[in-house]
Amino acid sequence: MTAEMNEGGCRCGAVRFGARGAPRLVANCHCRDCRRATGSAFATFADYERDQVTFKTPPTSYSSSQGAERLFCEHCGSPIAFRSDASPDEINIHIGAFDHPEKFRPSEECHQENALWPTT
């Protein structure tokens, strides 16, 4: 049986990717770095094993802090994903970058101590 492929990309279509199977988890991250990187109150990620994700056209990366990089489209600036040396086998993909983000329902809240508003 073939695992479902969830595809996505940036706003302008220059970056495309596929994520095979189900993510490890889907979480809202409230850390300051995610807020700054997305311009939002929190970022929602689908966390995949790196070998489950294939980029058809590669994104550009930016070292946002020691051992962490943010992946984005160099043409339109859309945030795509986050990778960290702390979890070398994992890639965290912004659910808004998927073609069907409604498939990904958050099950966790990360870094709640930095949340702008209390979470339930």
KAHUQUI-V960921 format. One record per pair of residues at least 24 apart in sequence whose C-alpha atoms are under 7 Angstrom apart, sorted by the first residue. I is the first residue (numbers start at 0). GAP is how many residues later the second one is. If there is no record, write none. Layout:
((I/GAP) (I/GAP))
This chain:
((6/91) (6/92) (7/89) (7/90) (7/91) (8/88) (8/89) (9/63) (9/68) (9/70) (9/87) (10/65) (10/67) (11/64) (13/43) (14/42) (14/43) (14/44) (14/58) (15/39) (15/40) (15/41) (16/37) (16/38) (16/39) (17/35) (17/36) (17/37) (18/33) (18/34) (18/35) (19/32) (19/33) (22/24) (22/25) (23/24) (24/82) (25/78) (25/79) (25/80) (25/81) (25/82) (26/79) (26/80) (26/81) (26/82) (26/83) (27/78) (27/80) (27/81) (27/82) (28/80) (28/81) (28/82) (29/80) (29/81) (29/82) (29/84) (29/85) (30/80) (30/83) (31/82) (37/41) (40/75) (43/50) (43/51) (44/47) (44/48) (44/49) (44/50) (45/46) (45/47) (45/48) (45/49) (46/43) (46/44) (46/45) (46/46) (47/42) (47/43) (47/44) (48/40) (48/41) (48/42) (49/39) (49/40) (49/41))
